Amino acid sequence: MIKAVMLDWAGTMVDYGSFAPVAAFRRVFAQRGIDVADADIRRPMGRMKIDHLRDICHAPAVQDAWIAKYGAPANEADVQSLYEAFEPTLLAIVHEYAEPVPGALALVERLRASGIKIGTTTGYTRPMMDLLMPAAAKQGYAPDSTVTPDEVAGGRPHPWMLGRNAELLGVYPARHIVKCGDTEADMREGRNAGAWTVGVVFGGNELGLSEAETAALPEEERQRRYDEVAGRLFAAGAHYVIPEIGKLDSLFTDIESKLNQGEQP
């Protein structure tokens, strides 16, 4: 039986489209005179934010722009300097991006009614979550546990946050856990932890659209983008991909059937 779900935060349960990190990253690079494309910001999403910054700096377009302006690629000292500006920038705005995505609160109600525990992992640090969690709680979302990458040996794709959540919730083995998130890093985290791993498309970082932009998509374009994002999530290790978070528990019958037949994630 499924004993727990491990959910991502931004782009999965709150902050439709995962816009808070994008805004903060763009701002700190703009302060250095570097224009960074959304794709280069979003590609490493889900990683611990210092690692995310390193990945952005290594993106070819960003590296070229940095060399053009400063005469050499960004080094580790540059990354640390960027992070010193990034953290307060995100801390100043993250509470504004705490609204649960459509279907999230109803899913939580159903999970709790079924006795399924709710753990969470994230690319945000504990100081960031200390601002985001109370804001989300005011809007009805308060999971049973949250572990951040600065509290374990490493963030995604390592499985340590998921493992620490399992410890806090008293849930094992990992085959009785379902991990759900919206990024490729989430998929790798879930697979590395040995959990059933589910990707979500609409509302997520990989799609990168607001709720209004998503609703405005023509059906054919909507399906094309869904297939494209789903393909990336499957390639990163997803066992399943769902269109929206409210569909997560619709997978449980199939997962439990596989468990009963002795199948492992």
Backbone hydrogen bonds, N-H to C=O, Kabsch-Sander energy under -0.5 kcal/mol:
donor,donor_aa,acceptor,acceptor_aa,energy
3,K,1,M,-0.5
3,K,176,H,-2.8
4,A,176,H,-1.4
5,V,117,K,-2.5
6,M,178,V,-2.8
7,L,5,V,-0.5
7,L,119,G,-2.9
8,D,180,C,-1.6
11,G,14,V,-2.9
12,T,9,W,-2.2
13,M,9,W,-2.6
14,V,9,W,-1.6
15,D,99,E,-1.4
17,G,203,G,-3.1
18,S,15,D,-3.1
23,A,19,F,-2.4
24,A,20,A,-1.9
25,F,21,P,-2.9
26,R,22,V,-2.5
27,R,23,A,-1.8
28,V,24,A,-2.0
29,F,25,F,-2.0
30,A,26,R,-2.3
31,Q,27,R,-1.8
32,R,28,V,-0.5
32,R,29,F,-1.0
33,G,30,A,-1.7
34,I,29,F,-2.5
35,D,33,G,-0.5
36,V,34,I,-0.6
41,I,37,A,-1.5
42,R,38,D,-3.1
43,R,39,A,-1.9
45,M,42,R,-1.9
47,R,44,P,-1.6
49,K,123,G,-1.3
51,D,48,M,-0.7
52,H,48,M,-2.5
53,L,49,K,-2.2
54,R,50,I,-1.7
55,D,51,D,-2.3
56,I,52,H,-2.3
57,C,53,L,-2.5
58,H,54,R,-1.4
59,A,55,D,-0.7
59,A,56,I,-1.3
63,Q,59,A,-3.0
64,D,60,P,-2.5
65,A,61,A,-2.1
66,W,62,V,-2.7
67,I,63,Q,-2.4
68,A,64,D,-2.4
69,K,65,A,-1.6
70,Y,66,W,-3.4
71,G,67,I,-2.5
79,V,75,N,-2.2
80,Q,76,E,-2.6
81,S,77,A,-2.0
82,L,78,D,-2.7
83,Y,79,V,-2.5
84,E,80,Q,-2.0
85,A,81,S,-1.2
86,F,82,L,-2.6
87,E,83,Y,-2.6
89,T,85,A,-1.3
90,L,86,F,-2.8
91,L,87,E,-2.9
92,A,88,P,-1.6
93,I,89,T,-0.6
93,I,90,L,-1.2
94,V,90,L,-2.7
96,E,93,I,-2.3
97,Y,94,V,-1.7
98,A,95,H,-0.6
101,V,13,M,-2.1
104,A,101,V,-2.1
107,L,103,G,-1.8
108,V,104,A,-2.2
109,E,105,L,-2.0
110,R,106,A,-2.0
111,L,107,L,-2.7
112,R,108,V,-2.5
113,A,109,E,-2.2
114,S,110,R,-1.3
115,G,112,R,-1.3
116,I,111,L,-2.6
117,K,3,K,-2.3
119,G,5,V,-3.0
119,G,117,K,-0.6
120,T,145,S,-1.0
121,T,7,L,-1.8
129,M,125,T,-2.4
130,D,126,R,-2.5
131,L,127,P,-0.5
131,L,128,M,-1.0
132,L,128,M,-2.1
133,M,129,M,-2.9
135,A,131,L,-1.0
136,A,132,L,-2.4
137,A,133,M,-2.8
138,K,134,P,-1.8
139,Q,135,A,-0.5
139,Q,136,A,-1.0
140,G,137,A,-1.7
141,Y,136,A,-2.3
142,A,140,G,-0.6
144,D,118,I,-1.7
145,S,118,I,-1.3
147,V,120,T,-2.1
151,E,148,T,-1.9
152,V,149,P,-0.9
158,H,155,G,-1.8
163,G,159,P,-2.4
164,R,160,W,-2.5
165,N,161,M,-2.1
166,A,162,L,-2.3
167,E,163,G,-2.0
168,L,164,R,-2.6
169,L,165,N,-2.5
170,G,166,A,-1.1
171,V,166,A,-2.5
176,H,173,P,-2.0
177,I,174,A,-2.0
178,V,4,A,-2.1
179,K,177,I,-0.5
179,K,196,W,-3.6
180,C,6,M,-2.6
181,G,198,V,-2.0
185,A,45,M,-0.6
187,M,183,T,-1.6
188,R,184,E,-2.1
189,E,185,A,-2.2
190,G,186,D,-2.5
191,R,187,M,-2.3
192,N,188,R,-2.6
193,A,189,E,-1.5
194,G,190,G,-0.6
194,G,191,R,-1.0
195,A,190,G,-2.3
196,W,177,I,-2.1
198,V,179,K,-3.0
199,G,240,Y,-2.4
200,V,181,G,-1.6
201,V,242,I,-1.7
202,F,243,P,-2.5
204,G,201,V,-2.0
206,E,182,D,-0.9
208,G,204,G,-2.4
214,T,210,S,-2.4
215,A,211,E,-2.4
216,A,212,A,-1.6
217,L,214,T,-1.2
222,R,218,P,-3.0
223,Q,219,E,-2.4
224,R,220,E,-2.2
225,R,221,E,-2.6
226,Y,222,R,-2.3
227,D,223,Q,-2.7
228,E,224,R,-2.0
229,V,225,R,-2.6
230,A,226,Y,-3.1
231,G,227,D,-2.1
232,R,228,E,-1.5
233,L,229,V,-2.3
234,F,230,A,-2.8
235,A,231,G,-2.2
236,A,232,R,-1.5
237,G,234,F,-1.4
238,A,233,L,-2.3
239,H,197,T,-2.6
240,Y,197,T,-1.7
242,I,199,G,-3.0
247,K,244,E,-2.0
248,L,245,I,-2.0
250,S,247,K,-1.3
251,L,248,L,-1.8
252,F,249,D,-1.0
255,I,251,L,-2.3
256,E,252,F,-3.0
257,S,253,T,-1.9
258,K,254,D,-2.0
259,L,255,I,-2.3
260,N,256,E,-2.3
261,Q,257,S,-1.2
262,G,259,L,-1.8
263,E,258,K,-2.8
